[in-house]
Amino acid sequence: MSAWQLRAAGVADASAMSALVEPLIARWLVPDGNQQATVTLQHIHQPDVIARNLDEGFCYWLAESMACELLGFIALKPPAHLYNLYVREGWHGQGVGYSLWQQLRQIVLTSGAVSITVNASESAVPVYRHWKFVETGPLQCLDGLRFQPMCWQRT
């Protein structure tokens, strides 16, 4: 039995999701300190932006500890793009991200899609490779954000 549970997120969860991401930005997403990238990431993870994404049909799932502490979340931009995946420091490597990935993958496969895309941060590429994603082009940079386009295919 895992030390967390998964549930669908709602607008009321947007502030907690935003707070979880903030300390991860400098360490994992913008380790070079690029100011433009930092500002962009801070903006797209504001509670009002997350709430707007939910209103526009994005699906978010949370991993919470049994004490209801937010451990991580994943977001699906329909129809089949893994938009966000974050796990709280201290919980990396314990299966939280994988559980969230399995939730998203099952939902997408149930919809009939056969592939899932992601724009992976450089630090996340090894994790996505482990989950059988493959690079679909060269490393990209947009608004200072460096990311690797990747795709997972049903086998």
C-alpha positions in Angstrom: 0.0 0.0 0.0 1.4 3.4 -0.9 1.8 6.3 1.4 -0.3 8.5 -0.9 -3.6 8.6 -2.7 -4.5 10.1 -6.1 -7.5 12.3 -6.8 -8.7 14.7 -9.5 -7.9 18.3 -8.8 -10.2 21.2 -8.8 -10.0 25.0 -8.8 -9.8 25.0 -5.0 -6.4 23.1 -5.3 -4.8 25.7 -7.6 -3.0 27.7 -4.8 -1.5 24.5 -3.3 -0.3 23.4 -6.8 1.3 26.8 -7.4 3.0 26.7 -4.0 4.4 23.3 -4.7 6.0 24.4 -8.0 7.6 27.6 -6.8 10.6 26.1 -5.0 11.2 23.6 -7.8 11.7 26.3 -10.5 15.3 27.3 -9.7 16.6 23.9 -8.9 15.0 21.7 -11.6 13.4 23.8 -14.3 15.8 26.8 -14.7 19.1 25.8 -13.1 20.9 28.4 -15.2 18.9 31.2 -13.5 17.5 32.6 -16.8 15.3 35.4 -15.6 12.9 35.3 -18.6 12.3 31.5 -18.1 11.8 32.0 -14.4 9.2 34.7 -14.8 7.4 32.6 -17.5 7.2 29.6 -15.3 6.1 31.6 -12.3 3.4 33.1 -14.4 2.0 29.9 -15.9 1.9 28.3 -12.4 -0.1 31.1 -10.8 -3.4 29.9 -9.2 -5.5 31.9 -11.6 -3.7 30.4 -14.6 -4.1 26.9 -13.3 -7.8 27.6 -12.6 -8.2 28.9 -16.2 -6.5 25.7 -17.5 -9.1 23.7 -15.5 -11.9 25.7 -17.0 -10.5 25.2 -20.5 -10.5 21.4 -20.1 -7.1 20.5 -18.7 -7.2 17.6 -16.3 -5.1 17.7 -13.2 -4.6 14.8 -10.7 -3.0 15.2 -7.3 -1.0 12.8 -5.1 -1.7 13.5 -1.5 -0.2 11.9 1.7 -2.6 10.3 4.1 -2.4 13.5 6.1 -3.6 15.4 2.9 -0.2 17.0 2.2 0.2 17.7 -1.6 3.1 15.5 -2.8 2.8 16.1 -6.5 0.5 16.7 -9.4 0.2 15.9 -13.1 -1.7 17.8 -15.8 -3.1 16.6 -19.1 -3.7 19.1 -21.9 -6.3 17.3 -24.1 -6.2 15.3 -26.1 -2.8 13.7 -25.2 -0.1 16.1 -24.0 1.5 15.7 -20.6 1.5 19.4 -19.6 2.9 19.3 -16.1 4.4 16.8 -13.7 5.8 17.9 -10.4 6.8 16.1 -7.2 7.6 17.7 -3.9 11.3 17.7 -2.9 11.9 14.8 -0.5 9.4 12.6 -2.4 11.5 12.2 -5.6 12.3 8.5 -6.4 9.5 7.1 -4.2 7.0 6.4 -7.0 4.8 9.4 -6.7 5.6 10.7 -10.2 5.2 7.2 -11.6 1.8 6.8 -10.0 0.7 10.1 -11.5 2.1 9.1 -14.9 0.2 5.8 -14.8 -3.1 7.7 -14.0 -2.6 10.1 -16.9 -1.6 7.3 -19.3 -4.7 5.2 -18.4 -7.0 8.1 -19.0 -5.4 8.9 -22.4 -5.4 5.3 -23.5 -9.1 4.9 -22.5 -9.8 7.8 -24.8 -8.4 5.9 -27.7 -5.2 7.8 -28.2 -2.1 5.8 -28.9 0.6 8.3 -28.0 1.3 11.0 -25.4 3.6 14.0 -25.9 5.6 16.0 -23.4 8.0 18.9 -23.5 10.4 17.7 -20.9 12.7 19.9 -18.8 16.3 18.8 -19.3 16.5 17.4 -15.8 13.4 15.3 -16.4 14.6 13.6 -19.6 16.1 10.6 -17.9 12.8 9.9 -16.1 10.8 10.1 -19.3 13.3 7.9 -21.1 12.8 5.4 -18.2 9.1 5.5 -18.9 9.7 4.7 -22.6 9.4 8.2 -24.0 11.7 9.0 -26.9 13.0 12.3 -28.2 11.1 13.6 -31.2 13.5 16.4 -32.2 16.3 18.5 -30.9 16.4 20.4 -27.6 14.3 23.5 -27.9 14.4 27.0 -26.3 11.3 29.2 -26.1 11.1 32.3 -24.0 14.3 31.2 -22.2 12.7 27.8 -21.4 14.8 24.8 -22.5 12.8 21.6 -23.2 13.1 18.3 -25.0 10.1 17.3 -27.1 9.3 13.6 -26.4 6.6 11.1 -27.2 5.4 7.9 -25.6 3.7 5.3 -27.9 1.5 2.5 -27.0 3.2 -0.8 -27.9 
